[in-house]
Amino acid sequence: MDFSAPWIDFVQWPAMVATILAAWLVASTRKTRRNVGFWIFLLSNAMWVVWGLHAGAWALIGLQIALALLNIRGVRKTEDPAPEPASG
């Protein structure tokens, strides 16, 4: 993939919109919306990495990789909720 193509400058805008939408969905009380939000976050992470490669923004790329790992953790926790702690 050619990361110097002029169209890659445009990627930052849909990445921003996807990040905001994902944050909105992850804050939902509905499990389905939260799950969709996590997947949109992963898509936004990928878009930010593409833009970061184009811009030479290495810290942004590192951040997006870390956030993607946290998003994957969030998807797993949403799909397999932890058991309730015993009270007593």
C-alpha positions as CSV (number, residue, x, y, z in Angstrom):
1,M,0.0,0.0,0.0
2,D,1.3,3.4,-0.9
3,F,1.2,5.5,2.3
4,S,2.2,8.7,0.5
5,A,-1.0,8.9,-1.6
6,P,-2.8,12.2,-1.3
7,W,-6.1,10.6,-0.5
8,I,-4.7,9.3,2.8
9,D,-4.9,12.8,4.2
10,F,-8.7,12.4,4.0
11,V,-8.6,9.2,6.2
12,Q,-8.3,11.3,9.4
13,W,-11.8,12.7,9.1
14,P,-13.7,9.4,8.9
15,A,-11.4,8.0,11.6
16,M,-12.4,10.9,13.9
17,V,-16.1,10.3,13.2
18,A,-15.7,6.6,13.8
19,T,-13.9,7.2,17.1
20,I,-16.6,9.6,18.3
21,L,-19.4,7.2,17.2
22,A,-17.7,4.3,18.9
23,A,-17.3,6.1,22.1
24,W,-21.0,7.0,22.1
25,L,-21.9,3.4,21.5
26,V,-19.6,1.9,24.1
27,A,-21.2,4.1,26.7
28,S,-24.6,2.5,26.0
29,T,-26.4,0.4,28.5
30,R,-27.3,-2.1,25.7
31,K,-24.9,-4.9,25.2
32,T,-25.4,-5.0,21.4
33,R,-24.6,-1.3,21.0
34,R,-21.5,-1.7,23.2
35,N,-20.3,-4.6,21.1
36,V,-20.9,-2.6,17.9
37,G,-19.0,0.3,19.5
38,F,-16.0,-1.9,20.2
39,W,-15.8,-3.1,16.6
40,I,-16.1,0.5,15.3
41,F,-13.3,1.4,17.7
42,L,-11.2,-1.3,16.0
43,L,-12.0,0.1,12.6
44,S,-11.0,3.6,13.7
45,N,-7.8,2.2,15.2
46,A,-6.9,0.8,11.8
47,M,-7.8,4.0,10.0
48,W,-5.6,6.0,12.4
49,V,-2.7,3.6,11.9
50,V,-3.0,4.1,8.1
51,W,-3.1,7.9,8.5
52,G,-0.2,7.7,11.1
53,L,2.0,5.8,8.6
54,H,1.3,8.4,6.0
55,A,2.0,11.3,8.5
56,G,5.0,9.6,10.2
57,A,3.1,9.9,13.5
58,W,4.7,7.0,15.3
59,A,3.4,7.9,18.8
60,L,-0.1,7.9,17.3
61,I,0.5,4.5,15.8
62,G,1.7,3.1,19.1
63,L,-1.3,4.6,20.9
64,Q,-3.7,3.0,18.4
65,I,-2.1,-0.4,18.8
66,A,-2.5,-0.1,22.6
67,L,-6.1,1.1,22.3
68,A,-6.9,-1.8,19.8
69,L,-5.6,-4.3,22.4
70,L,-7.8,-2.6,25.1
71,N,-10.7,-2.7,22.7
72,I,-10.2,-6.4,22.1
73,R,-10.1,-6.9,25.9
74,G,-13.4,-4.9,26.1
75,V,-15.1,-7.1,23.4
76,R,-14.0,-10.2,25.4
77,K,-15.3,-8.9,28.7
78,T,-18.6,-7.9,27.1
79,E,-19.0,-11.3,25.5
80,D,-18.0,-13.3,28.6
81,P,-19.0,-11.4,31.7
82,A,-17.0,-12.1,34.8
83,P,-19.0,-14.0,37.5
84,E,-20.5,-11.9,40.3
85,P,-18.4,-11.9,43.4
86,A,-19.9,-13.8,46.4
87,S,-21.3,-11.5,49.1
88,G,-20.9,-12.2,52.7
